[in-house]
């Protein structure tokens, strides 16, 4: 089974750290990156620059930041959950937000998990490693096209 991760992250430093941490944890799965909310939806629904790419397998998990350009992570999450094609794809909110309202809104909108990005480098890397191992190697997702 092809287990792709979709990382939706607009911060280049966080993106690099996440990719490096997953690699270090031996998560060798393909990781596709969207750098704003609209690009994430384009990727998932084969719109815009991804139109005509043919039918593809949906990601095994989406690591989604909240504070994104164009469309916020919460708007992306709501659109994912509204569409029958993507409503069951696991979505992990991976954010620097410590706001209780963001956590509550994430779960109300259908997030499977809410993870705050640790500020300290080693803790950030460890958190991302554990996420990758759990969601890609341990978790049993539904079979989606």
BELFENMO-V173113 format. One record per backbone hydrogen bond with DSSP energy under -0.5 kcal/mol. CO is the residue of the C=O (numbers start at 1). NH is the residue of the N-H. E is the energy in kcal/mol with one decimal. If there is no record, write none. Layout:
co=CO nh=NH e=E
co=CO nh=NH e=E
This chain:
co=1 nh=3 e=-0.7
co=2 nh=4 e=-0.8
co=4 nh=60 e=-3.0
co=4 nh=61 e=-1.1
co=5 nh=7 e=-0.6
co=5 nh=32 e=-2.7
co=6 nh=8 e=-0.6
co=6 nh=63 e=-2.8
co=7 nh=9 e=-0.7
co=7 nh=34 e=-2.7
co=8 nh=65 e=-2.1
co=10 nh=12 e=-0.7
co=11 nh=15 e=-2.8
co=12 nh=16 e=-2.4
co=13 nh=17 e=-2.3
co=14 nh=18 e=-2.8
co=15 nh=19 e=-2.7
co=16 nh=20 e=-2.5
co=17 nh=21 e=-2.6
co=18 nh=22 e=-2.3
co=19 nh=23 e=-2.1
co=20 nh=24 e=-2.6
co=21 nh=25 e=-1.6
co=22 nh=27 e=-2.7
co=23 nh=26 e=-1.8
co=26 nh=28 e=-1.3
co=30 nh=5 e=-2.6
co=30 nh=32 e=-0.5
co=32 nh=7 e=-3.2
co=34 nh=9 e=-1.9
co=36 nh=40 e=-1.8
co=37 nh=41 e=-1.9
co=38 nh=42 e=-2.8
co=39 nh=43 e=-2.4
co=40 nh=44 e=-2.4
co=41 nh=45 e=-2.6
co=42 nh=46 e=-0.8
co=42 nh=47 e=-2.0
co=43 nh=46 e=-0.6
co=47 nh=50 e=-2.6
co=48 nh=51 e=-1.9
co=50 nh=53 e=-1.4
co=60 nh=90 e=-0.6
co=61 nh=6 e=-2.3
co=61 nh=63 e=-0.5
co=62 nh=64 e=-0.7
co=62 nh=92 e=-3.2
co=63 nh=8 e=-3.2
co=63 nh=65 e=-0.5
co=64 nh=94 e=-2.0
co=66 nh=68 e=-1.7
co=66 nh=73 e=-3.1
co=69 nh=37 e=-1.8
co=69 nh=71 e=-2.8
co=71 nh=37 e=-0.6
co=72 nh=76 e=-2.3
co=73 nh=77 e=-2.7
co=74 nh=78 e=-2.3
co=75 nh=79 e=-2.0
co=76 nh=80 e=-2.4
co=77 nh=81 e=-2.4
co=78 nh=82 e=-1.4
co=79 nh=83 e=-0.8
co=80 nh=83 e=-0.7
co=83 nh=86 e=-1.2
co=83 nh=87 e=-1.8
co=86 nh=89 e=-1.8
co=90 nh=62 e=-2.2
co=91 nh=93 e=-0.6
co=91 nh=112 e=-2.6
co=91 nh=113 e=-1.2
co=92 nh=64 e=-3.0
co=92 nh=94 e=-0.7
co=93 nh=95 e=-0.6
co=93 nh=115 e=-3.5
co=95 nh=117 e=-3.7
co=99 nh=103 e=-1.8
co=100 nh=104 e=-2.7
co=101 nh=105 e=-2.6
co=102 nh=106 e=-2.2
co=103 nh=107 e=-2.2
co=104 nh=108 e=-2.7
co=105 nh=109 e=-1.7
co=106 nh=111 e=-2.5
co=107 nh=110 e=-1.3
co=113 nh=93 e=-2.8
co=115 nh=95 e=-2.2
co=120 nh=124 e=-2.4
co=121 nh=125 e=-2.6
co=122 nh=126 e=-2.3
co=123 nh=127 e=-2.5
co=124 nh=128 e=-2.4
co=125 nh=129 e=-2.3
co=126 nh=130 e=-2.4
co=127 nh=131 e=-2.2
co=128 nh=132 e=-2.7
co=129 nh=133 e=-2.5
co=130 nh=134 e=-2.5
co=131 nh=135 e=-2.8
co=132 nh=136 e=-2.0
co=132 nh=137 e=-0.7
co=133 nh=137 e=-1.5
co=133 nh=138 e=-1.5
co=134 nh=138 e=-0.8
co=134 nh=139 e=-3.5
co=139 nh=141 e=-0.7
co=142 nh=144 e=-0.7
